[in-house]
Amino acid sequence: QRMYWSNDVDLGCPVVKVTMSQNRYLKMKSLLHFQDNSWTDENKNDKGFKIRLLITEIRAQFQKFGVFG
């Protein structure tokens, strides 16, 4: 992820570089949490554990307003 901001032609990603600074991205990533880490041992087999609650909530909201044929 740190290579997105690289100046090398084959490593850098211009879209990411113009969107936000590397420091801002890393700060946001360190502060953004959707699940309590103390539950990790209980959910060690669930690869999506850290975002499961977010996915469940988003799915519920989409089902309220979605058009399903």
URZI-V426896 format. One record per residue. N is the residue number from 1. RES is the residue in one small letter. PSI is psi as a letter, one per 30 degrees, with the letter a starting at -180 (none if undefined). Layout:
N RES PSI
N RES PSI
//
This chain:
1 q e
2 r f
3 m f
4 y e
5 w g
6 s k
7 n f
8 d k
9 v e
10 d f
11 l e
12 g l
13 c j
14 p e
15 v e
16 v e
17 k e
18 v f
19 t e
20 m l
21 s l
22 q e
23 n e
24 r e
25 y e
26 l e
27 k e
28 m e
29 k e
30 s f
31 l f
32 l j
33 h k
34 f f
35 q k
36 d k
37 n f
38 s f
39 w g
40 t e
41 d e
42 e f
43 n h
44 k f
45 n f
46 d j
47 k f
48 g g
49 f e
50 k f
51 i g
52 r e
53 l e
54 l e
55 i e
56 t e
57 e e
58 i e
59 r e
60 a e
61 q e
62 f e
63 q f
64 k e
65 f f
66 g l
67 v j
68 f k
69 g none
//
